Amino acid sequence: MARDMSDKEILKMELDQLKKEVSTPRTPVSKCNTVNFVEGLLPNDPLIKGVPDDKNPYKGDKGGCIIT
């Protein structure tokens, strides 16, 4: 898409995008509850807890792979 556009059109598109981004309301990280949100999801996170064998579609008779 950008190949078919002139440099002026590309710059205008970038400027329009920057105007949208500058008007986006922002919240400082210090006021966010991101840490609480992530910690609240930890008990159900399959990357932390793992997936039970009966619910794992990739667990078969072949065994598994162990990363050390």
CHARMM-style PDB file with segment names, atoms N, HN, CA, C and O in Angstrom:
ATOM      1  N   MET     1       0.823  -1.177   0.000  1.00  0.00      PROA
ATOM      2  CA  MET     1       0.000   0.000   0.000  1.00  0.00      PROA
ATOM      3  C   MET     1       0.877   1.255   0.000  1.00  0.00      PROA
ATOM      4  O   MET     1       0.623   2.190  -0.759  1.00  0.00      PROA
ATOM      5  N   ALA     2       1.887   1.275   0.830  1.00  0.00      PROA
ATOM      6  HN  ALA     2       2.093   0.516   1.447  1.00  0.00      PROA
ATOM      7  CA  ALA     2       2.741   2.456   0.930  1.00  0.00      PROA
ATOM      8  C   ALA     2       3.573   2.646  -0.333  1.00  0.00      PROA
ATOM      9  O   ALA     2       4.018   3.757  -0.619  1.00  0.00      PROA
ATOM     10  N   ARG     3       3.787   1.581  -1.086  1.00  0.00      PROA
ATOM     11  HN  ARG     3       3.426   0.677  -0.854  1.00  0.00      PROA
ATOM     12  CA  ARG     3       4.564   1.701  -2.320  1.00  0.00      PROA
ATOM     13  C   ARG     3       3.836   2.538  -3.368  1.00  0.00      PROA
ATOM     14  O   ARG     3       4.467   3.205  -4.188  1.00  0.00      PROA
ATOM     15  N   ASP     4       2.506   2.498  -3.333  1.00  0.00      PROA
ATOM     16  HN  ASP     4       1.994   1.956  -2.667  1.00  0.00      PROA
ATOM     17  CA  ASP     4       1.701   3.217  -4.303  1.00  0.00      PROA
ATOM     18  C   ASP     4       1.478   4.672  -3.914  1.00  0.00      PROA
ATOM     19  O   ASP     4       0.857   5.422  -4.668  1.00  0.00      PROA
ATOM     20  N   MET     5       1.972   5.080  -2.756  1.00  0.00      PROA
ATOM     21  HN  MET     5       2.476   4.471  -2.144  1.00  0.00      PROA
ATOM     22  CA  MET     5       1.726   6.422  -2.260  1.00  0.00      PROA
ATOM     23  C   MET     5       2.968   7.295  -2.433  1.00  0.00      PROA
ATOM     24  O   MET     5       4.097   6.807  -2.393  1.00  0.00      PROA
ATOM     25  N   SER     6       2.738   8.581  -2.625  1.00  0.00      PROA
ATOM     26  HN  SER     6       1.821   8.978  -2.657  1.00  0.00      PROA
ATOM     27  CA  SER     6       3.862   9.505  -2.717  1.00  0.00      PROA
ATOM     28  C   SER     6       4.387   9.793  -1.308  1.00  0.00      PROA
ATOM     29  O   SER     6       3.728   9.484  -0.315  1.00  0.00      PROA
ATOM     30  N   ASP     7       5.558  10.379  -1.237  1.00  0.00      PROA
ATOM     31  HN  ASP     7       6.093  10.630  -2.043  1.00  0.00      PROA
ATOM     32  CA  ASP     7       6.136  10.722   0.062  1.00  0.00      PROA
ATOM     33  C   ASP     7       5.227  11.671   0.827  1.00  0.00      PROA
ATOM     34  O   ASP     7       5.093  11.561   2.046  1.00  0.00      PROA
ATOM     35  N   LYS     8       4.607  12.594   0.120  1.00  0.00      PROA
ATOM     36  HN  LYS     8       4.715  12.683  -0.870  1.00  0.00      PROA
ATOM     37  CA  LYS     8       3.712  13.558   0.763  1.00  0.00      PROA
ATOM     38  C   LYS     8       2.510  12.858   1.375  1.00  0.00      PROA
ATOM     39  O   LYS     8       2.089  13.203   2.479  1.00  0.00      PROA
ATOM     40  N   GLU     9       1.951  11.874   0.670  1.00  0.00      PROA
ATOM     41  HN  GLU     9       2.293  11.594  -0.227  1.00  0.00      PROA
ATOM     42  CA  GLU     9       0.792  11.138   1.184  1.00  0.00      PROA
ATOM     43  C   GLU     9       1.175  10.311   2.414  1.00  0.00      PROA
ATOM     44  O   GLU     9       0.409  10.222   3.373  1.00  0.00      PROA
ATOM     45  N   ILE    10       2.356   9.714   2.377  1.00  0.00      PROA
ATOM     46  HN  ILE    10       2.979   9.786   1.598  1.00  0.00      PROA
ATOM     47  CA  ILE    10       2.824   8.922   3.519  1.00  0.00      PROA
ATOM     48  C   ILE    10       3.026   9.813   4.737  1.00  0.00      PROA
ATOM     49  O   ILE    10       2.633   9.449   5.845  1.00  0.00      PROA
ATOM     50  N   LEU    11       3.637  10.978   4.535  1.00  0.00      PROA
ATOM     51  HN  LEU    11       3.956  11.273   3.635  1.00  0.00      PROA
ATOM     52  CA  LEU    11       3.843  11.906   5.644  1.00  0.00      PROA
ATOM     53  C   LEU    11       2.521  12.409   6.207  1.00  0.00      PROA
ATOM     54  O   LEU    11       2.387  12.583   7.419  1.00  0.00      PROA
ATOM     55  N   LYS    12       1.546  12.643   5.336  1.00  0.00      PROA
ATOM     56  HN  LYS    12       1.655  12.502   4.352  1.00  0.00      PROA
ATOM     57  CA  LYS    12       0.231  13.091   5.801  1.00  0.00      PROA
ATOM     58  C   LYS    12      -0.440  12.001   6.632  1.00  0.00      PROA
ATOM     59  O   LYS    12      -1.062  12.280   7.657  1.00  0.00      PROA
ATOM     60  N   MET    13      -0.305  10.757   6.175  1.00  0.00      PROA
ATOM     61  HN  MET    13       0.201  10.531   5.342  1.00  0.00      PROA
ATOM     62  CA  MET    13      -0.875   9.637   6.908  1.00  0.00      PROA
ATOM     63  C   MET    13      -0.220   9.503   8.288  1.00  0.00      PROA
ATOM     64  O   MET    13      -0.905   9.277   9.286  1.00  0.00      PROA
ATOM     65  N   GLU    14       1.101   9.643   8.338  1.00  0.00      PROA
ATOM     66  HN  GLU    14       1.658   9.826   7.528  1.00  0.00      PROA
ATOM     67  CA  GLU    14       1.815   9.569   9.614  1.00  0.00      PROA
ATOM     68  C   GLU    14       1.404  10.711  10.531  1.00  0.00      PROA
ATOM     69  O   GLU    14       1.235  10.509  11.734  1.00  0.00      PROA
ATOM     70  N   LEU    15       1.243  11.902   9.981  1.00  0.00      PROA
ATOM     71  HN  LEU    15       1.381  12.066   9.004  1.00  0.00      PROA
ATOM     72  CA  LEU    15       0.820  13.055  10.769  1.00  0.00      PROA
ATOM     73  C   LEU    15      -0.579  12.848  11.339  1.00  0.00      PROA
ATOM     74  O   LEU    15      -0.834  13.172  12.499  1.00  0.00      PROA
ATOM     75  N   ASP    16      -1.478  12.311  10.531  1.00  0.00      PROA
ATOM     76  HN  ASP    16      -1.271  12.048   9.589  1.00  0.00      PROA
ATOM     77  CA  ASP    16      -2.836  12.027  11.016  1.00  0.00      PROA
ATOM     78  C   ASP    16      -2.807  11.021  12.161  1.00  0.00      PROA
ATOM     79  O   ASP    16      -3.537  11.167  13.141  1.00  0.00      PROA
ATOM     80  N   GLN    17      -1.963  10.000  12.035  1.00  0.00      PROA
ATOM     81  HN  GLN    17      -1.370   9.881  11.239  1.00  0.00      PROA
ATOM     82  CA  GLN    17      -1.855   8.995  13.087  1.00  0.00      PROA
ATOM     83  C   GLN    17      -1.295   9.609  14.371  1.00  0.00      PROA
ATOM     84  O   GLN    17      -1.782   9.315  15.463  1.00  0.00      PROA
ATOM     85  N   LEU    18      -0.287  10.450  14.244  1.00  0.00      PROA
ATOM     86  HN  LEU    18       0.108  10.688  13.357  1.00  0.00      PROA
ATOM     87  CA  LEU    18       0.285  11.106  15.422  1.00  0.00      PROA
ATOM     88  C   LEU    18      -0.725  12.028  16.097  1.00  0.00      PROA
ATOM     89  O   LEU    18      -0.745  12.136  17.323  1.00  0.00      PROA
ATOM     90  N   LYS    19      -1.556  12.687  15.308  1.00  0.00      PROA
ATOM     91  HN  LYS    19      -1.540  12.598  14.312  1.00  0.00      PROA
ATOM     92  CA  LYS    19      -2.601  13.547  15.885  1.00  0.00      PROA
ATOM     93  C   LYS    19      -3.593  12.713  16.690  1.00  0.00      PROA
ATOM     94  O   LYS    19      -4.042  13.132  17.757  1.00  0.00      PROA
ATOM     95  N   LYS    20      -3.935  11.529  16.176  1.00  0.00      PROA
ATOM     96  HN  LYS    20      -3.570  11.188  15.309  1.00  0.00      PROA
ATOM     97  CA  LYS    20      -4.834  10.639  16.920  1.00  0.00      PROA
ATOM     98  C   LYS    20      -4.183  10.187  18.226  1.00  0.00      PROA
ATOM     99  O   LYS    20      -4.827  10.166  19.275  1.00  0.00      PROA
ATOM    100  N   GLU    21      -2.895   9.824  18.152  1.00  0.00      PROA
ATOM    101  HN  GLU    21      -2.372   9.841  17.300  1.00  0.00      PROA
ATOM    102  CA  GLU    21      -2.204   9.312  19.331  1.00  0.00      PROA
ATOM    103  C   GLU    21      -2.018  10.374  20.401  1.00  0.00      PROA
ATOM    104  O   GLU    21      -2.089  10.070  21.592  1.00  0.00      PROA
ATOM    105  N   VAL    22      -1.781  11.619  19.996  1.00  0.00      PROA
ATOM    106  HN  VAL    22      -1.723  11.866  19.029  1.00  0.00      PROA
ATOM    107  CA  VAL    22      -1.554  12.671  20.988  1.00  0.00      PROA
ATOM    108  C   VAL    22      -2.845  12.994  21.739  1.00  0.00      PROA
ATOM    109  O   VAL    22      -2.797  13.462  22.876  1.00  0.00      PROA
ATOM    110  N   SER    23      -3.996  12.747  21.115  1.00  0.00      PROA
ATOM    111  HN  SER    23      -4.035  12.367  20.192  1.00  0.00      PROA
ATOM    112  CA  SER    23      -5.260  13.041  21.784  1.00  0.00      PROA
ATOM    113  C   SER    23      -5.768  11.876  22.631  1.00  0.00      PROA
ATOM    114  O   SER    23      -6.800  11.997  23.292  1.00  0.00      PROA
ATOM    115  N   THR    24      -5.060  10.761  22.616  1.00  0.00      PROA
ATOM    116  HN  THR    24      -4.222  10.664  22.079  1.00  0.00      PROA
ATOM    117  CA  THR    24      -5.455   9.600  23.411  1.00  0.00      PROA
ATOM    118  C   THR    24      -5.184   9.866  24.887  1.00  0.00      PROA
ATOM    119  O   THR    24      -4.067  10.226  25.257  1.00  0.00      PROA
ATOM    120  N   PRO    25      -6.204   9.692  25.738  1.00  0.00      PROA
ATOM    121  CA  PRO    25      -5.963   9.905  27.169  1.00  0.00      PROA
ATOM    122  C   PRO    25      -4.994   8.863  27.723  1.00  0.00      PROA
ATOM    123  O   PRO    25      -5.086   7.682  27.390  1.00  0.00      PROA
ATOM    124  N   ARG    26      -4.089   9.296  28.550  1.00  0.00      PROA
ATOM    125  HN  ARG    26      -4.014  10.256  28.821  1.00  0.00      PROA
ATOM    126  CA  ARG    26      -3.056   8.415  29.120  1.00  0.00      PROA
ATOM    127  C   ARG    26      -3.192   8.407  30.637  1.00  0.00      PROA
ATOM    128  O   ARG    26      -3.588   9.404  31.241  1.00  0.00      PROA
ATOM    129  N   THR    27      -2.866   7.294  31.233  1.00  0.00      PROA
ATOM    130  HN  THR    27      -2.544   6.484  30.742  1.00  0.00      PROA
ATOM    131  CA  THR    27      -2.862   7.161  32.687  1.00  0.00      PROA
ATOM    132  C   THR    27      -1.446   6.810  33.119  1.00  0.00      PROA
ATOM    133  O   THR    27      -0.858   5.872  32.583  1.00  0.00      PROA
ATOM    134  N   PRO    28      -0.888   7.541  34.074  1.00  0.00      PROA
ATOM    135  CA  PRO    28       0.460   7.204  34.541  1.00  0.00      PROA
ATOM    136  C   PRO    28       0.493   5.787  35.123  1.00  0.00      PROA
ATOM    137  O   PRO    28      -0.468   5.328  35.741  1.00  0.00      PROA
ATOM    138  N   VAL    29       1.604   5.121  34.914  1.00  0.00      PROA
ATOM    139  HN  VAL    29       2.384   5.493  34.412  1.00  0.00      PROA
ATOM    140  CA  VAL    29       1.750   3.754  35.404  1.00  0.00      PROA
ATOM    141  C   VAL    29       1.572   3.696  36.915  1.00  0.00      PROA
ATOM    142  O   VAL    29       1.061   2.712  37.451  1.00  0.00      PROA
ATOM    143  N   SER    30       1.993   4.748  37.594  1.00  0.00      PROA
ATOM    144  HN  SER    30       2.408   5.547  37.159  1.00  0.00      PROA
ATOM    145  CA  SER    30       1.875   4.764  39.051  1.00  0.00      PROA
ATOM    146  C   SER    30       0.420   4.738  39.512  1.00  0.00      PROA
ATOM    147  O   SER    30       0.148   4.365  40.653  1.00  0.00      PROA
ATOM    148  N   LYS    31      -0.515   5.125  38.653  1.00  0.00      PROA
ATOM    149  HN  LYS    31      -0.294   5.428  37.726  1.00  0.00      PROA
ATOM    150  CA  LYS    31      -1.934   5.130  39.019  1.00  0.00      PROA
ATOM    151  C   LYS    31      -2.670   3.911  38.502  1.00  0.00      PROA
ATOM    152  O   LYS    31      -3.846   3.723  38.816  1.00  0.00      PROA
ATOM    153  N   CYS    32      -2.009   3.085  37.722  1.00  0.00      PROA
ATOM    154  HN  CYS    32      -1.054   3.237  37.467  1.00  0.00      PROA
ATOM    155  CA  CYS    32      -2.644   1.889  37.163  1.00  0.00      PROA
ATOM    156  C   CYS    32      -2.580   0.737  38.160  1.00  0.00      PROA
ATOM    157  O   CYS    32      -1.718   0.702  39.038  1.00  0.00      PROA
ATOM    158  N   ASN    33      -3.491  -0.186  38.011  1.00  0.00      PROA
ATOM    159  HN  ASN    33      -4.192  -0.158  37.298  1.00  0.00      PROA
ATOM    160  CA  ASN    33      -3.502  -1.380  38.854  1.00  0.00      PROA
ATOM    161  C   ASN    33      -2.992  -2.580  38.062  1.00  0.00      PROA
ATOM    162  O   ASN    33      -3.494  -3.692  38.228  1.00  0.00      PROA
ATOM    163  N   THR    34      -2.010  -2.363  37.214  1.00  0.00      PROA
ATOM    164  HN  THR    34      -1.602  -1.460  37.080  1.00  0.00      PROA
ATOM    165  CA  THR    34      -1.514  -3.418  36.344  1.00  0.00      PROA
ATOM    166  C   THR    34      -0.935  -4.580  37.143  1.00  0.00      PROA
ATOM    167  O   THR    34      -1.192  -5.741  36.826  1.00  0.00      PROA
ATOM    168  N   VAL    35      -0.160  -4.275  38.170  1.00  0.00      PROA
ATOM    169  HN  VAL    35       0.049  -3.331  38.428  1.00  0.00      PROA
ATOM    170  CA  VAL    35       0.463  -5.337  38.962  1.00  0.00      PROA
ATOM    171  C   VAL    35      -0.621  -6.173  39.638  1.00  0.00      PROA
ATOM    172  O   VAL    35      -0.543  -7.402  39.636  1.00  0.00      PROA
ATOM    173  N   ASN    36      -1.619  -5.529  40.210  1.00  0.00      PROA
ATOM    174  HN  ASN    36      -1.683  -4.531  40.212  1.00  0.00      PROA
ATOM    175  CA  ASN    36      -2.709  -6.270  40.859  1.00  0.00      PROA
ATOM    176  C   ASN    36      -3.474  -7.112  39.844  1.00  0.00      PROA
ATOM    177  O   ASN    36      -3.870  -8.238  40.142  1.00  0.00      PROA
ATOM    178  N   PHE    37      -3.682  -6.574  38.654  1.00  0.00      PROA
ATOM    179  HN  PHE    37      -3.360  -5.659  38.411  1.00  0.00      PROA
ATOM    180  CA  PHE    37      -4.384  -7.306  37.600  1.00  0.00      PROA
ATOM    181  C   PHE    37      -3.623  -8.566  37.213  1.00  0.00      PROA
ATOM    182  O   PHE    37      -4.204  -9.648  37.127  1.00  0.00      PROA
ATOM    183  N   VAL    38      -2.327  -8.423  36.981  1.00  0.00      PROA
ATOM    184  HN  VAL    38      -1.855  -7.544  37.052  1.00  0.00      PROA
ATOM    185  CA  VAL    38      -1.508  -9.564  36.566  1.00  0.00      PROA
ATOM    186  C   VAL    38      -1.423 -10.601  37.683  1.00  0.00      PROA
ATOM    187  O   VAL    38      -1.547 -11.798  37.425  1.00  0.00      PROA
ATOM    188  N   GLU    39      -1.214 -10.158  38.906  1.00  0.00      PROA
ATOM    189  HN  GLU    39      -1.113  -9.185  39.115  1.00  0.00      PROA
ATOM    190  CA  GLU    39      -1.132 -11.098  40.023  1.00  0.00      PROA
ATOM    191  C   GLU    39      -2.460 -11.811  40.251  1.00  0.00      PROA
ATOM    192  O   GLU    39      -2.480 -12.955  40.704  1.00  0.00      PROA
ATOM    193  N   GLY    40      -3.558 -11.150  39.945  1.00  0.00      PROA
ATOM    194  HN  GLY    40      -3.543 -10.220  39.578  1.00  0.00      PROA
ATOM    195  CA  GLY    40      -4.866 -11.786  40.077  1.00  0.00      PROA
ATOM    196  C   GLY    40      -5.089 -12.888  39.064  1.00  0.00      PROA
ATOM    197  O   GLY    40      -5.858 -13.817  39.314  1.00  0.00      PROA
ATOM    198  N   LEU    41      -4.424 -12.796  37.917  1.00  0.00      PROA
ATOM    199  HN  LEU    41      -3.800 -12.041  37.714  1.00  0.00      PROA
ATOM    200  CA  LEU    41      -4.571 -13.817  36.882  1.00  0.00      PROA
ATOM    201  C   LEU    41      -3.578 -14.967  37.015  1.00  0.00      PROA
ATOM    202  O   LEU    41      -3.711 -15.973  36.318  1.00  0.00      PROA
ATOM    203  N   LEU    42      -2.592 -14.840  37.888  1.00  0.00      PROA
ATOM    204  HN  LEU    42      -2.484 -14.022  38.454  1.00  0.00      PROA
ATOM    205  CA  LEU    42      -1.557 -15.872  38.028  1.00  0.00      PROA
ATOM    206  C   LEU    42      -2.101 -17.265  38.319  1.00  0.00      PROA
ATOM    207  O   LEU    42      -1.605 -18.222  37.725  1.00  0.00      PROA
ATOM    208  N   PRO    43      -3.095 -17.441  39.200  1.00  0.00      PROA
ATOM    209  CA  PRO    43      -3.553 -18.809  39.490  1.00  0.00      PROA
ATOM    210  C   PRO    43      -4.101 -19.549  38.272  1.00  0.00      PROA
ATOM    211  O   PRO    43      -4.066 -20.779  38.242  1.00  0.00      PROA
ATOM    212  N   ASN    44      -4.605 -18.835  37.274  1.00  0.00      PROA
ATOM    213  HN  ASN    44      -4.634 -17.836  37.299  1.00  0.00      PROA
ATOM    214  CA  ASN    44      -5.191 -19.484  36.101  1.00  0.00      PROA
ATOM    215  C   ASN    44      -4.288 -19.417  34.877  1.00  0.00      PROA
ATOM    216  O   ASN    44      -4.708 -19.815  33.791  1.00  0.00      PROA
ATOM    217  N   ASP    45      -3.074 -18.931  35.019  1.00  0.00      PROA
ATOM    218  HN  ASP    45      -2.732 -18.607  35.901  1.00  0.00      PROA
ATOM    219  CA  ASP    45      -2.171 -18.764  33.887  1.00  0.00      PROA
ATOM    220  C   ASP    45      -1.543 -20.103  33.526  1.00  0.00      PROA
ATOM    221  O   ASP    45      -0.802 -20.669  34.330  1.00  0.00      PROA
ATOM    222  N   PRO    46      -1.827 -20.629  32.315  1.00  0.00      PROA
ATOM    223  CA  PRO    46      -1.278 -21.929  31.937  1.00  0.00      PROA
ATOM    224  C   PRO    46       0.239 -21.920  31.757  1.00  0.00      PROA
ATOM    225  O   PRO    46       0.875 -22.971  31.839  1.00  0.00      PROA
ATOM    226  N   LEU    47       0.826 -20.747  31.514  1.00  0.00      PROA
ATOM    227  HN  LEU    47       0.310 -19.894  31.447  1.00  0.00      PROA
ATOM    228  CA  LEU    47       2.282 -20.694  31.371  1.00  0.00      PROA
ATOM    229  C   LEU    47       2.978 -20.797  32.718  1.00  0.00      PROA
ATOM    230  O   LEU    47       4.126 -21.235  32.789  1.00  0.00      PROA
ATOM    231  N   ILE    48       2.305 -20.402  33.780  1.00  0.00      PROA
ATOM    232  HN  ILE    48       1.372 -20.046  33.722  1.00  0.00      PROA
ATOM    233  CA  ILE    48       2.872 -20.475  35.125  1.00  0.00      PROA
ATOM    234  C   ILE    48       2.499 -21.809  35.781  1.00  0.00      PROA
ATOM    235  O   ILE    48       3.356 -22.513  36.316  1.00  0.00      PROA
ATOM    236  N   LYS    49       1.222 -22.136  35.729  1.00  0.00      PROA
ATOM    237  HN  LYS    49       0.526 -21.564  35.294  1.00  0.00      PROA
ATOM    238  CA  LYS    49       0.698 -23.307  36.428  1.00  0.00      PROA
ATOM    239  C   LYS    49       0.851 -24.596  35.621  1.00  0.00      PROA
ATOM    240  O   LYS    49       1.012 -25.676  36.190  1.00  0.00      PROA
ATOM    241  N   GLY    50       0.803 -24.480  34.306  1.00  0.00      PROA
ATOM    242  HN  GLY    50       0.673 -23.603  33.843  1.00  0.00      PROA
ATOM    243  CA  GLY    50       0.837 -25.673  33.462  1.00  0.00      PROA
ATOM    244  C   GLY    50      -0.574 -26.097  33.085  1.00  0.00      PROA
ATOM    245  O   GLY    50      -1.555 -25.617  33.654  1.00  0.00      PROA
ATOM    246  N   VAL    51      -0.660 -26.990  32.131  1.00  0.00      PROA
ATOM    247  HN  VAL    51       0.137 -27.380  31.669  1.00  0.00      PROA
ATOM    248  CA  VAL    51      -1.952 -27.487  31.662  1.00  0.00      PROA
ATOM    249  C   VAL    51      -2.097 -28.928  32.125  1.00  0.00      PROA
ATOM    250  O   VAL    51      -1.181 -29.730  31.937  1.00  0.00      PROA
ATOM    251  N   PRO    52      -3.243 -29.275  32.732  1.00  0.00      PROA
ATOM    252  CA  PRO    52      -3.438 -30.665  33.146  1.00  0.00      PROA
ATOM    253  C   PRO    52      -3.391 -31.600  31.933  1.00  0.00      PROA
ATOM    254  O   PRO    52      -3.814 -31.227  30.839  1.00  0.00      PROA
ATOM    255  N   ASP    53      -2.877 -32.813  32.136  1.00  0.00      PROA
ATOM    256  HN  ASP    53      -2.534 -33.115  33.025  1.00  0.00      PROA
ATOM    257  CA  ASP    53      -2.725 -33.770  31.036  1.00  0.00      PROA
ATOM    258  C   ASP    53      -4.051 -34.085  30.359  1.00  0.00      PROA
ATOM    259  O   ASP    53      -4.084 -34.286  29.145  1.00  0.00      PROA
ATOM    260  N   ASP    54      -5.140 -34.130  31.109  1.00  0.00      PROA
ATOM    261  HN  ASP    54      -5.113 -33.966  32.095  1.00  0.00      PROA
ATOM    262  CA  ASP    54      -6.428 -34.474  30.509  1.00  0.00      PROA
ATOM    263  C   ASP    54      -6.993 -33.339  29.644  1.00  0.00      PROA
ATOM    264  O   ASP    54      -7.882 -33.576  28.826  1.00  0.00      PROA
ATOM    265  N   LYS    55      -6.496 -32.129  29.811  1.00  0.00      PROA
ATOM    266  HN  LYS    55      -5.774 -31.937  30.475  1.00  0.00      PROA
ATOM    267  CA  LYS    55      -6.975 -31.001  29.011  1.00  0.00      PROA
ATOM    268  C   LYS    55      -5.954 -30.564  27.952  1.00  0.00      PROA
ATOM    269  O   LYS    55      -6.220 -29.635  27.190  1.00  0.00      PROA
ATOM    270  N   ASN    56      -4.812 -31.211  27.897  1.00  0.00      PROA
ATOM    271  HN  ASN    56      -4.596 -31.966  28.515  1.00  0.00      PROA
ATOM    272  CA  ASN    56      -3.758 -30.830  26.969  1.00  0.00      PROA
ATOM    273  C   ASN    56      -3.928 -31.600  25.661  1.00  0.00      PROA
ATOM    274  O   ASN    56      -3.720 -32.813  25.629  1.00  0.00      PROA
ATOM    275  N   PRO    57      -4.309 -30.902  24.569  1.00  0.00      PROA
ATOM    276  CA  PRO    57      -4.518 -31.620  23.313  1.00  0.00      PROA
ATOM    277  C   PRO    57      -3.209 -32.086  22.672  1.00  0.00      PROA
ATOM    278  O   PRO    57      -3.235 -32.923  21.770  1.00  0.00      PROA
ATOM    279  N   TYR    58      -2.084 -31.569  23.116  1.00  0.00      PROA
ATOM    280  HN  TYR    58      -2.064 -30.889  23.849  1.00  0.00      PROA
ATOM    281  CA  TYR    58      -0.796 -31.936  22.520  1.00  0.00      PROA
ATOM    282  C   TYR    58      -0.103 -33.062  23.263  1.00  0.00      PROA
ATOM    283  O   TYR    58       0.919 -33.570  22.803  1.00  0.00      PROA
ATOM    284  N   LYS    59      -0.637 -33.455  24.391  1.00  0.00      PROA
ATOM    285  HN  LYS    59      -1.468 -33.042  24.764  1.00  0.00      PROA
ATOM    286  CA  LYS    59      -0.045 -34.544  25.171  1.00  0.00      PROA
ATOM    287  C   LYS    59      -0.511 -35.848  24.565  1.00  0.00      PROA
ATOM    288  O   LYS    59      -1.713 -36.111  24.512  1.00  0.00      PROA
ATOM    289  N   GLY    60       0.399 -36.652  24.116  1.00  0.00      PROA
ATOM    290  HN  GLY    60       1.375 -36.439  24.159  1.00  0.00      PROA
ATOM    291  CA  GLY    60       0.035 -37.916  23.492  1.00  0.00      PROA
ATOM    292  C   GLY    60       0.883 -39.044  24.019  1.00  0.00      PROA
ATOM    293  O   GLY    60       1.535 -38.931  25.058  1.00  0.00      PROA
ATOM    294  N   ASP    61       0.861 -40.129  23.285  1.00  0.00      PROA
ATOM    295  HN  ASP    61       0.332 -40.220  22.441  1.00  0.00      PROA
ATOM    296  CA  ASP    61       1.635 -41.311  23.681  1.00  0.00      PROA
ATOM    297  C   ASP    61       3.124 -41.142  23.366  1.00  0.00      PROA
ATOM    298  O   ASP    61       3.946 -41.940  23.817  1.00  0.00      PROA
ATOM    299  N   LYS    62       3.471 -40.117  22.601  1.00  0.00      PROA
ATOM    300  HN  LYS    62       2.803 -39.469  22.235  1.00  0.00      PROA
ATOM    301  CA  LYS    62       4.851 -39.920  22.184  1.00  0.00      PROA
ATOM    302  C   LYS    62       5.737 -39.399  23.305  1.00  0.00      PROA
ATOM    303  O   LYS    62       6.962 -39.463  23.202  1.00  0.00      PROA
ATOM    304  N   GLY    63       5.155 -38.898  24.344  1.00  0.00      PROA
ATOM    305  HN  GLY    63       4.160 -38.846  24.428  1.00  0.00      PROA
ATOM    306  CA  GLY    63       5.963 -38.295  25.394  1.00  0.00      PROA
ATOM    307  C   GLY    63       5.967 -36.785  25.224  1.00  0.00      PROA
ATOM    308  O   GLY    63       5.086 -36.225  24.572  1.00  0.00      PROA
ATOM    309  N   GLY    64       6.920 -36.154  25.788  1.00  0.00      PROA
ATOM    310  HN  GLY    64       7.636 -36.609  26.318  1.00  0.00      PROA
ATOM    311  CA  GLY    64       6.953 -34.701  25.725  1.00  0.00      PROA
ATOM    312  C   GLY    64       8.344 -34.174  25.473  1.00  0.00      PROA
ATOM    313  O   GLY    64       9.275 -34.924  25.181  1.00  0.00      PROA
ATOM    314  N   CYS    65       8.458 -32.900  25.589  1.00  0.00      PROA
ATOM    315  HN  CYS    65       7.701 -32.291  25.826  1.00  0.00      PROA
ATOM    316  CA  CYS    65       9.732 -32.226  25.397  1.00  0.00      PROA
ATOM    317  C   CYS    65      10.070 -31.486  26.684  1.00  0.00      PROA
ATOM    318  O   CYS    65       9.230 -30.776  27.238  1.00  0.00      PROA
ATOM    319  N   ILE    66      11.284 -31.650  27.150  1.00  0.00      PROA
ATOM    320  HN  ILE    66      11.966 -32.226  26.701  1.00  0.00      PROA
ATOM    321  CA  ILE    66      11.702 -30.986  28.373  1.00  0.00      PROA
ATOM    322  C   ILE    66      12.766 -29.964  28.005  1.00  0.00      PROA
ATOM    323  O   ILE    66      13.773 -30.292  27.378  1.00  0.00      PROA
ATOM    324  N   ILE    67      12.529 -28.738  28.400  1.00  0.00      PROA
ATOM    325  HN  ILE    67      11.711 -28.471  28.909  1.00  0.00      PROA
ATOM    326  CA  ILE    67      13.488 -27.666  28.136  1.00  0.00      PROA
ATOM    327  C   ILE    67      14.272 -27.426  29.414  1.00  0.00      PROA
ATOM    328  O   ILE    67      13.691 -27.169  30.468  1.00  0.00      PROA
ATOM    329  N   THR    68      15.571 -27.510  29.319  1.00  0.00      PROA
ATOM    330  HN  THR    68      16.043 -27.719  28.463  1.00  0.00      PROA
ATOM    331  CA  THR    68      16.380 -27.304  30.511  1.00  0.00      PROA
ATOM    332  C   THR    68      17.270 -26.096  30.347  1.00  0.00      PROA
ATOM    333  OT1 THR    68      18.030 -25.762  31.256  1.00  0.00      PROA
TER     334      THR     68
END
